[in-house]
């Protein structure tokens, strides 16, 4: 007996503009992101975003409380971000979806929290990208000055070029983008190690002058609290590894491995950076320098070392801005796909398989902030947005363990000592809010007012477009107690 396979009957035609036609069009046009990344790319994404914090920004903590206070803030912030990395690794190895913490909040807490977390992510990464563009322009201007080429460089042109060129690279594809990050991030980390070795730490007094330069706490113990504000800059953005969750070949393995090894890398780099910088510069100068590691290399008197740290700083800023564009666009794309933002942003490029509309949308915004806003202000905006996200992250893991206890769903990684990391995270976030309020209270209140207004807009206008039944992509059992 033979049989003939018949094509499935075509569905009844629907007039354009009807709900049936819209659903059919959406399904026919849905294009997925490519799963092409491994643990090395995850490491490069996280460390690439953050490593620039060793080359600039962290040193403002020295100005707030002195070098010892900055070291204390560095290690306290290291504890905070270790908690972030552990919590993030457990949840994201389970919720492997674009948007990172946004996707986590969507599945664990609810729509309003997810909307706010998405905004926190976008604001944190965009302001970090802006900070990188500013430093790139200032660095090139300083290097031109050292070559006696004053007046020949317009730093604003390099700010714009940085944003546009990296946006184009992200537009063309994620594999090339993060492969580039892997190479230049490794080179930037090598620059820190080379500077440390060149400073001859085994011979105190030969190059490093800690005995004469290192002071105690010029502002007392309150300086440690104040320094916590910029101490976060050593590590801000390591949580960005989760934004690539939908483009990683093996999320359960690659995300925890890339995130935790990235955090170890940053702890080493942060300590080396503090040690070298405080031994070469008076704390009053270090506390306001734009490019402290490049300045440290110049103070050694070695021209080759100055050139090497110029390239290292440039690589660090480019890698960070590159990763920030990747992460901000993934969060915005995920919000558009779920209709938390206009669905137009949830499009994937048919050829390059990237969220191209979300990438292009932030280019003029980043340029406007870069050419008009001081560096310490953009850093503060990024830190505050990150802090708000970390606060909800501590709440998320408590709810996650309560709703889906160990054994109910498969986890790629289980963080130890729960709920201690969550409690530590919330306590350190509270301390940092106070530190920010002491120096930048106006910005803190303005940011809170902005997010409250945005939440009201979402509840009153945007929530009606959200399709609650379609946004839950995890095949989990019902939460415990439901």
C-alpha positions in Angstrom: 0.0 0.0 0.0 1.3 3.4 -0.8 0.2 6.7 0.6 0.7 10.2 -0.5 1.6 13.0 1.9 -0.7 15.9 1.5 0.2 19.5 2.4 -1.5 20.8 5.5 -4.6 22.8 4.8 -3.9 26.5 4.7 -5.6 28.5 7.5 -8.5 30.8 6.5 -7.2 34.1 5.2 -7.5 37.0 7.4 -7.7 40.6 6.6 -4.6 42.7 7.3 -4.9 44.4 10.6 -7.0 41.7 12.3 -5.6 39.9 15.4 -5.4 36.6 13.5 -3.3 38.3 10.8 -1.0 40.0 13.3 -0.3 36.7 15.1 0.4 34.9 11.9 2.7 37.7 10.8 4.6 37.7 14.1 5.1 33.9 14.0 6.3 33.9 10.4 8.8 36.7 11.1 10.2 35.4 14.4 13.9 34.9 14.1 16.0 33.6 17.0 19.3 34.9 18.3 22.3 32.7 17.5 23.7 30.3 20.2 27.4 30.7 19.4 29.1 31.7 22.6 31.2 29.7 25.1 32.6 30.3 28.6 35.5 32.4 27.3 33.1 34.8 25.6 31.0 35.1 28.8 34.3 35.9 30.7 35.2 38.4 28.1 31.7 40.1 28.3 31.8 40.4 32.1 35.4 41.3 32.6 35.5 43.4 29.4 32.7 45.6 30.7 34.2 46.0 34.2 38.0 46.1 33.7 37.9 49.7 32.7 37.0 50.4 36.3 40.6 49.6 37.1 41.8 52.2 34.6 39.4 55.0 35.7 36.7 56.0 38.1 37.7 53.8 41.1 40.2 56.5 42.2 37.4 59.0 43.0 37.1 56.8 46.1 40.6 57.9 47.1 39.4 61.5 46.9 36.4 60.7 49.1 38.3 59.0 52.0 42.0 58.6 51.2 43.9 55.5 50.0 43.2 53.2 52.9 39.5 54.0 52.8 39.6 53.2 49.0 41.2 49.8 49.7 38.5 49.0 52.3 35.8 50.1 49.9 37.4 47.9 47.2 37.2 44.8 49.3 33.8 45.5 50.7 32.5 46.1 47.1 34.3 42.8 46.2 32.2 41.0 48.8 29.0 42.7 47.4 29.8 41.6 43.9 30.8 38.1 44.9 27.3 37.8 46.3 25.9 39.2 43.1 27.9 36.8 41.0 26.9 33.7 43.0 23.2 34.7 43.1 23.2 35.6 39.4 24.9 32.4 38.4 22.3 30.2 40.1 19.2 32.0 38.7 20.6 32.6 35.2 21.8 29.0 34.8 18.1 28.2 35.2 16.5 31.2 33.5 18.6 31.2 30.4 16.9 34.1 28.5 18.0 37.4 27.0 17.6 40.3 29.4 19.4 38.7 32.3 18.1 40.1 35.6 15.0 41.5 33.7 14.1 37.9 32.7 14.7 36.7 36.3 12.4 39.4 37.8 9.8 38.6 35.1 9.7 34.9 36.1 10.2 35.3 39.9 8.7 38.6 41.1 6.3 40.1 38.6 5.7 42.6 35.8 6.3 45.9 37.6 9.6 44.7 39.1 10.7 43.3 35.7 10.0 46.6 34.0 12.0 48.5 36.6 14.9 46.0 36.5 15.0 46.3 32.7 15.3 50.1 33.0 18.0 49.8 35.7 20.0 47.6 33.3 19.6 49.8 30.3 20.5 53.0 32.3 23.5 51.4 34.1 25.0 50.0 30.9 24.3 53.1 28.8 25.8 55.5 31.4 28.8 53.1 31.7 29.2 53.2 27.9 29.0 57.0 28.0 31.7 57.1 30.7 34.0 54.9 28.5 33.5 57.3 25.6 34.4 60.3 27.8 37.6 58.6 29.0 38.5 57.6 25.5 38.4 61.2 24.4 40.3 62.4 27.4 42.9 59.7 27.1 43.6 60.5 23.4 43.8 64.2 24.2 46.3 63.5 27.1 48.4 61.3 24.8 48.5 64.0 22.1 49.6 66.5 24.8 52.5 64.2 25.8 53.6 64.2 22.2 53.4 68.1 22.1 50.4 68.0 19.8 48.2 70.3 21.9 45.2 71.7 20.0 45.3 69.1 17.3 42.8 66.7 18.9 39.1 67.3 19.5 38.2 64.8 22.2 34.4 65.0 21.4 35.1 63.6 17.9 36.6 60.5 19.5 33.7 60.2 21.9 31.3 60.1 19.0 33.5 57.8 16.9 33.8 55.3 19.8 30.0 55.1 20.2 29.2 54.9 16.5 32.0 52.4 15.6 31.1 50.0 18.4 27.4 50.2 17.7 28.1 49.2 14.1 30.2 46.3 15.3 27.4 45.1 17.6 24.9 45.6 14.7 26.9 43.2 12.5 27.0 40.2 14.9 27.6 39.0 18.5 30.3 36.4 17.8 32.7 38.9 16.2 31.8 41.5 18.9 32.6 39.3 21.9 35.6 37.6 20.2 37.1 41.1 19.9 36.3 41.7 23.5 38.1 38.5 24.5 41.3 39.6 22.8 41.4 43.2 23.9 40.2 42.4 27.5 43.1 40.0 27.8 45.5 42.6 26.5 44.1 45.2 29.0 44.5 42.8 31.9 48.1 42.1 30.8 48.8 45.8 30.9 47.9 45.9 34.6 50.1 42.9 35.3 53.0 44.5 33.3 52.7 47.8 35.2 52.7 45.9 38.5 55.9 44.0 37.6 57.6 47.1 36.2 56.9 48.9 39.5 59.1 46.3 41.3 56.9 45.6 44.3 59.7 43.3 45.7 61.9 46.4 46.1 60.1 49.0 48.2 61.4 52.5 47.5 62.9 51.7 44.1 59.8 52.7 42.2 56.9 52.6 44.6 56.9 55.2 47.4 54.3 53.9 49.8 56.3 54.9 52.8 56.0 58.6 51.9 52.7 58.6 49.9 50.4 56.3 51.8 48.4 58.1 54.4 45.8 56.9 56.9 42.2 58.1 57.0 42.3 61.9 56.3 38.6 62.1 56.9 38.3 59.6 59.6 36.3 56.4 59.5 33.5 58.2 57.8 35.8 58.3 54.7 35.4 54.5 54.4 31.6 55.0 54.1 32.0 57.8 51.6 34.5 55.8 49.5 31.9 52.9 49.1 30.2 55.1 46.4 33.1 54.8 43.9 34.4 51.5 45.3 31.7 49.8 43.3 33.3 51.0 40.1 36.0 48.3 40.4 33.3 45.6 39.6 30.2 47.3 38.2 28.9 45.4 35.3 30.0 41.8 36.0 26.4 40.9 36.2 26.3 41.7 32.5 27.4 38.1 31.7 23.7 37.1 32.0 22.6 39.3 29.1 24.2 36.7 26.7 22.2 33.8 28.2 20.1 33.3 25.0 23.3 33.2 22.8 25.4 30.8 24.9 25.7 27.2 23.7 25.5 25.7 27.2 24.0 28.2 29.7 24.0 25.9 32.7 27.8 25.5 32.4 29.1 28.6 30.6 27.3 31.3 32.6 28.4 30.2 36.1 31.9 29.4 34.9 32.4 32.6 33.0 30.9 34.8 35.7 32.8 33.3 38.7 36.2 33.3 36.9 35.5 36.8 35.8 34.9 37.9 39.4 38.2 36.3 40.5 40.0 38.1 37.7 38.6 41.5 38.8 39.4 40.9 42.5 43.1 40.4 41.5 43.1 43.3 39.1 41.5 45.7 41.6 44.1 45.0 44.3 47.0 45.3 41.9 45.7 48.6 40.6 45.3 50.1 44.1 48.7 49.0 45.1 50.6 50.5 42.2 48.6 53.7 41.9 48.9 54.6 45.6 52.6 54.1 45.5 53.2 56.4 42.6 50.8 59.4 43.2 49.9 61.6 46.1 46.3 60.7 47.2 45.1 64.3 46.5 46.1 64.0 42.8 45.0 60.3 42.5 41.6 61.2 43.9 40.7 63.4 40.9 42.7 61.8 38.0 40.8 60.9 34.9 43.2 58.1 33.7 45.1 57.0 36.9 46.9 53.9 35.5 48.1 55.8 32.5 49.3 58.6 34.7 51.1 56.0 36.9 52.9 54.7 33.9 54.0 58.2 33.0 55.4 58.8 36.5 57.7 55.8 36.1 59.6 57.7 33.4 59.4 54.8 31.0 58.2 55.8 27.6 57.5 52.2 26.5 55.5 51.6 29.7 53.6 54.8 29.1 52.7 53.6 25.5 51.7 50.2 26.8 49.4 51.6 29.4 47.9 54.1 26.9 47.0 51.1 24.7 45.8 49.1 27.8 43.5 52.0 28.9 42.3 52.4 25.3 41.6 48.6 25.0 39.8 48.6 28.4 37.5 51.5 27.5 36.7 50.0 24.1 36.0 46.6 25.5 33.7 48.0 28.2 31.8 50.2 25.8 31.5 47.3 23.4 30.1 45.0 26.1 27.7 47.8 27.4 26.2 48.2 23.9 25.7 44.5 23.8 24.0 44.3 27.2 21.8 47.4 27.0 20.5 46.3 23.6 19.7 42.8 24.9 17.7 44.1 27.8 15.8 46.6 25.7 15.2 44.0 23.0 13.8 41.6 25.7 11.5 44.3 27.0 10.3 45.0 23.5 9.7 41.3 22.7 7.6 41.0 25.8 5.7 44.3 25.1 7.0 46.0 28.2 8.3 48.5 25.6 7.0 49.0 22.0 7.2 45.6 20.2 9.1 47.4 17.4 12.3 47.0 19.6 11.9 43.3 19.7 13.0 42.7 16.2 16.0 40.5 15.2 18.0 41.4 12.0 17.2 38.7 9.4 20.9 38.4 8.3 23.1 39.3 11.3 20.6 37.9 13.9 21.2 40.8 16.3 18.6 43.1 18.0 19.6 45.9 15.6 16.8 48.3 16.4 17.6 48.3 20.1 21.3 48.8 19.3 20.7 51.8 17.0 18.1 53.4 19.3 20.7 54.2 22.0 23.4 55.7 19.7 22.2 59.3 19.8 21.3 59.1 23.5 24.9 57.9 24.4 26.4 60.6 22.2 24.3 63.4 23.8 25.3 62.4 27.3 29.0 61.9 26.4 29.5 65.4 25.0 27.4 67.2 27.7 27.8 65.4 31.1 30.8 65.3 33.5 32.5 61.9 34.1 31.7 61.7 37.8 28.0 62.3 37.1 27.7 59.5 34.4 29.5 57.1 36.8 27.1 58.0 39.6 24.1 57.5 37.4 25.4 54.1 36.4 26.2 53.1 40.0 22.8 54.1 41.3 21.0 52.1 38.6 23.1 49.1 39.3 22.5 49.4 43.0 18.7 49.3 42.5 19.1 46.2 40.4 21.2 44.5 43.1 18.7 45.3 45.7 16.0 43.4 43.8 18.4 40.6 43.0 18.7 39.9 46.8 14.9 39.7 47.0 14.7 37.6 43.9 16.9 34.8 45.2 14.9 34.5 48.4 11.7 34.3 46.5 13.3 31.9 44.0 14.4 29.4 46.7 11.0 29.7 48.5 8.9 29.2 45.3 11.1 26.5 43.8 13.2 24.8 46.5 16.3 22.7 45.6 15.2 19.6 43.9 12.1 20.9 42.3 13.8 22.3 39.1 17.2 21.6 37.6 19.9 24.2 38.4 23.2 24.5 36.6 24.7 26.0 39.7 23.7 26.2 43.4 25.3 29.0 45.4 26.3 28.1 48.9 25.3 29.4 52.4 21.9 30.6 51.4 20.4 33.1 52.6 23.7 34.7 53.8 24.8 36.0 50.4 21.4 37.7 49.9 21.5 39.3 53.4 25.0 40.5 52.9 24.1 41.9 49.5 21.1 43.8 50.9 23.2 45.2 53.8 26.0 46.4 51.6 23.6 47.9 49.1 22.0 49.9 52.0 25.4 51.1 53.1 26.2 52.2 49.5 22.9 54.1 49.2 23.9 56.1 52.3 27.4 56.7 50.8 25.9 58.0 47.5 23.5 60.2 49.4 26.4 61.9 51.4 28.0 63.1 48.2 25.4 63.0 45.5 22.1 63.3 47.3 20.4 65.4 44.5 21.3 62.8 41.9 20.0 60.0 44.1 16.6 61.7 44.7 16.4 62.6 41.0 17.0 59.0 39.9 14.4 57.7 42.4 11.8 60.3 41.1 12.6 59.2 37.5 12.0 55.5 38.2 8.8 56.3 40.2 7.5 58.3 37.2 8.4 55.5 34.8 6.7 52.9 37.0 3.5 55.0 37.0 3.7 55.2 33.2 4.0 51.5 32.9 1.1 50.7 35.3 -1.2 53.3 33.7 -0.3 53.0 30.0 2.0 50.1 29.1 0.9 47.2 31.2 -2.3 46.6 29.1 -0.1 45.6 26.2 1.8 42.9 28.1 0.9 39.3 27.3 1.4 37.6 30.7 0.8 34.1 29.3 3.5 34.4 26.6 6.4 35.8 28.7 7.0 32.8 30.9 9.3 30.6 28.8 10.6 28.2 31.6 9.0 24.8 31.8 8.8 24.9 35.6 6.2 23.3 37.9 3.8 25.5 39.9 5.5 27.4 42.7 5.4 25.8 46.1 2.2 26.8 47.9 0.3 27.7 44.8 
